Amino acid sequence: MSDLVIEIGCEEIPARFIDQTLAHFKDQFEKRCQQKRLTLDSVNVIGTYRRLTLYVTNLIDQQPDITQEVNGPPLKIAKNEDGTYLPPAIGFAKKVGVDVSELQIKIDNNREILCIKKHEKGQPTKNLLPQIVAESLLAIPLPIAMRWANETTPFIRPIHWILCLFGTEVIKFKSFNIESSNKTYGHRFLTKSPKEGAISGTEITITKSSEYVQKLQEIGHVMVKKDDRKKIIKDFLDQNTQSDKIDLNLLNEVTYLVEWPTPMIGEVAADYLKLPSQVLVECMKKHQKYFPIYKNNKLSNQFIVVADNLTAQNKTIILEGNQAVLRARLEDANYFWKEDLKHGLDKNIEKLNRVVFQKGAGTIFDKKERVKKLTNQLNKTIDQVSLSESIINRAADLMKADLVSNMVYEFPDLQGKMGQLYAQKQGEDNQVSESIFDHYLPLASGTKPPKTDLGALLGLSDRMDTIVCCYQQGLIPTGSQDPWGIRRAMYAILAIILDKKYEINLEELIDQAYQNLTNEPKNKNELKVFFLARVKSFLIDQKISYDSVDSMIHKSLENLIESYKMASQLDMFREKHQSEFKLLIDTAVRVKRLSVHAKDQIVKTTFFKEEQEKIALEAYKKHKTELETQLSNGNLEDVFSQLTCLSKPMSDYFDKIMVMADDDQVKSNRLAFIHQVNTLFQRCGDFEKIVL
C-alpha cells in the first residue's frame, strides 16, 4: 500500500467554488476506485485557489483477483442432443470472450443452463490510475466553465500542471492537453521561477507522495492544507477582536484567497465611525474582505487584512495600500449617506416607477401598490393581528424606497437595512421603520424570521406577489432552475406562518394575489400544486414523519398551522400509544373504503335495530361533538385519543354488523352512517396514507 497525491494546478479559482469542486473530485475518484476494486483508507481534500489536491492514504498496490460466474441460456435451447452447440450458446460464448468448448453446465432453479467461470487477474494499481484520475477530472460538475488555448474541454479554470505520484512512482497520463509529472510550483510571488517571464513560482520536484505537503510549505511557501491556513487566521482574529463577532463565512472565503496567510491590523480615521456600523462593515467585508475589529461590543476604526504575499520589504506598502483603499470606499459611503439623507425616502417613491420589476408585471412602484392591497386584506383575515390601515400603507410605500438610494445602488446587500436607518432618521413610526428591513426576513432557510407583525405581513404579501407574477408570466421553476427564487420565497412564507402561528388560507391568498393583477389568471392550478409540494417538504423538514405529513397535506394550504399541529400530534400519539394507533388507522381505513359505496348521506335511526349499531351511533354523536369543539378551539392534544375511543365501538360494529346487508334499505342506511363516520375521520386526516 502507498499514498497517492493528485494535484491539479490552475489559474485562480473563485473561493466560493473550491469546497464543492474538491468534494465532487473526491466523490468521482472514490466511485471509480470502488468500481475497480481498489481499497484505500481515506481520501483527503486539500488545496488553495491555485491547486485542487486529493491526498489518498494506503491505496492498495494491486487490484485483487476475482472469479465471476456468468449465467447463459438454458441448455435445451443451446445444445443439440448430439452435443452440437446452437446459436444461443455460440452467441453467449462470444459475448463473454471464450470458446464454446469452455462453457459449463449447472443447475439453476431446477433447470440446466450454460455458464462460465471467469477468473480475472488483478491489475497493478499504477496501470489503472491514469484512467481513474482522468475520468474523475472530466466528471466534476462545473459551477462555471472555461475553455482556453486550443483546449475544447472546459474546466473551472485553465489548468497549467498536473502532479500525480503514487508512492515514489509518477503516474503518467495526459488530460486537458497537460502531461502529468511529479512537478509542482510554489507561491508565485514569494518564490521565483528561473524561467524568464514565468508566473508559476519556483518549480518543486516531489520524489515521494508523503513529502508533498512539507516540501510545498518549506520550499514553495504554500500552506496547501486549508485547516492550517484557517488556524493562523482564526488565532489572529481571536486575539484581536471578539470571537462572537467573527464572520465564519468570510473566514472560509479568505482562507481560500491566500496560500501563505499573514494577518495584519489596519486603521482608518475615527471620524468614519459616525457612519452607520452596517455601512462600515459592508465596506470592509464586501469588496475588501477585511475583518472588522470589535471592542466591548462596539465597532472600532481598526480592521484585519490577511495578506498573501507579505515580505519584510513590502509590509508597509501593503498595509498603507489597504488602508488607502478602505478610506476611499468610506469617503464614497459618507457622500452617499449624506446625499440620501438630504433627499429623504419620499422622493424615492416616485423613482420606483422607473424600475421595472418584471416584464408584464409593471414597476417596483406597481408591485408595492399590490403588496399594500394584499397586506390590508391579510390584516383583516388574521385574528392575531390588528394593524391600522395608515401604518400598513405608509410601510408599504417605504418598504422598497431605499432600492433607488445611492447607498443601496453601491452596496445592494444593504437593502432594507438602509431603508430602516433612513426612515428612523426622518422620524417615521417605529413600526414602519422596523418593517422595512423586517419584511426581508428570513434571509435564508433556518435564519431568524421577522420580529414584527407588520414586517411579517409585508413579507408574506411581497413574496406571494412575486410568486404569482412569476407563474402569471410562465416563469415556473423546473428542476434545479429557479432564477426568481420561488422555492425560497415559498419556504419563507411557510416559515413566517409557522413562527407567527398565523391561521392563513393560502389558497385564498393566492387567489387574492391573482386578483390584484389585471390580466386573466394563468397557471393558478399549477402554482397551487407546486406550493402543496413545497408544504410537504417543509413539514418533513420540521422532523415530522413523511406519512403523517401525507395524511394531513390535503388541508395544509387551507390551514398550515392546524396541519402542522395535527401531524405532530399524530406522530406523538403513534410513539406513545402504538396499539391504539394501529386500531385507529385500521378502523379509519376500513371506514373510508366502505364509505365510497354510500349513495345516501341521511341516516335514519329507525333502521338501527341491532344493539351494536346503537352503541356505535351514540359513540359517533358523542365524539363528533367533542372533536368539533376541540378542533374549533385549536385544542388538538386529545384529538386522536377521541378518535381511538370512537374506533373501539366501530371495530366491534364491523365484527357484529353486516354492513352490506341483503335488505337494500338497511344496507343504504348503514352505508350512510359509515359515510358520516368517515367524514369525521377525514376531518382529522387521511389515515389511508399512514404506513403501519
BELDA-V400454 format. One line per field, one symbol per residue. phi: phi as a letter, one per 30 degrees, with the letter a starting at -180 (. if undefined). Layout:
phi: ???
//
This chain:
phi: .bdbbbbcdbdeceedcdedddddededdddddddciccadacccblbdcacbcccchdddbdddbccccdcdeddccbdddjddceedddddddcibdddddccbcbhibdbdabccccddcdeddcdedddddddddddcdbbbcbhcdcddbdaeccabcbbciccdccabbhicddaccbbdedcdbbddddidbciddbccdbedceddddddcchbcddedddddedddddddbbdddcdddddedddeccbcbdbdbccabddeddddeeededdedddcchccdccbhicdcccbcccdcbdbddcedddddddddddeddddddddeeddddddiddddeddddccddaejbicddddddddeddddddedccddcbcddddddddddcdcdddcddddddbedceiddeddddddcideedddddddedddddaeicddddcddddddddddddddeddddddidcdbhcdadcidddddddedddddddhdccddddddddddddddddebidddddddddddddddddddiceddddedcddcdddadddddddddddddddddbddddddededdddddddddddcbccccddddcddddddddddddddddddddddddiccdcedddddddddddddeddccdddddddddddddddddddddeddddckcddddcd
//
